[in-house]
Amino acid sequence: ASIAEVRLIDIDRSPVHNKISTSEGDKTHKADVARNSSGKTGAGQKVCVISDGITSLAARQNTGDLPGAIYVLPGQMGSGDESTAMLEIVYDLAPGATLALIDAAGYML
């Protein structure tokens, strides 16, 4: 703190994962403004995430971070939670869209 270039020292703030919240991207990309001004929510569109897995699907549905219905191909739940996070972002930006998942494990190059 005695160095002139140091302007602030703050406590360590660890990242919080899988919290009940809205993605920062909603405001950053002004998706909230677009939805409010156009009335469009993504309804009638299907967004499919291709990623590693959706291990905490039920937990995120229980918190309201994901909708109750997400289409997952049989045997495609995968492992991990990258898909969960990606679907949460899509759901925040386009809450009316139908969401789907395909496990990318069998498709990686």
N, C-alpha and C positions, 0 to 999 in steps of 0.2 A: 504494500500500500504506500510505501514511501517513494516509489518511482513516479515521477511526474506524469508519465503517460497512462498510469492506472487511474481510471476515473470511477470505477465501481467494483466492489467485491461483494458477491452475493452468495447465498447458500446454494449447495448443489441441489438441483431439482431434477430428479429422475423422471424419465418419460412414463406416462401412464398409458397402458395399453387396454384395449377392450373396455373403455369407459362408456358410459351412457352419454352420448353427445352427438352433435352435428359436425360433420367434416369441415375443417377450415376452408377447404376448396369451394364450399357452397358460397361463401362470401367472396373469396379470392377471385373466382371465376364469374361472380355476379349471377350465379344460377338462381339464387333466391329472387333477385330483381327480375330476371327473365321470367320465372314462374309467375311471380305476382303481376307483372305487367301483361303477360300473354295468356295467362290461365293454363298454359301447357305444363303438364307434370310428367310427361313420358308415357302417359296412358296410351295403350295401343301398340307400344313398342316392346320388343323383347331384347334384353341385354344379357349376353352370355359371357361369363368370365372363364378364361382358360388358365388355370393355375394349379397350385399344389394340393389344396384340400380345404375342407370346411369343417374341421374338427369341432369347433364350438358353435355350430349352427343353432342348436336348441337354446344355448345360453344367450346368444345374441337375439334370438327371436323373443325370448322371455323378457329381455330388457327393452324391447322395442327398437333396437338398432337395426333389425332386419324384419321383413314382413313374415307372416306365417307361412306363406306359400313361396317356395323356391324350387324350381324344377332342377332335379339332379338326375342325370342318366343313371340307370341301375349299375351298381358297382363303381361309380365314379366319385364317391365321397372323398377319396384321396386321403392324405395325411398331412397335418400341418394346418396353418390358419391364414396363409397369405390370401387365399380366396375369400375368406371371411372378411378380412379388412377391405379388399377390393370391392366386394359386394356392398359393404357398409357405405363406402364412398358413393357408389352408383346410386344406392337407395336414397342417400341424402340429396343428391343432385337431381334425380329423376324418380321421386317417390311413387309415381303411378306406373312405372315400367314393370313388366314381368321380368323376373330375374332367374337366371339359369347358371349352372356350373358344369364344366367338363374338366376332369382331372387331367392335367398336362403330362403326368408321369409317362404315359405310353406314347407321347407325341414329341418328346424332347429330342432334339438332334444331337 
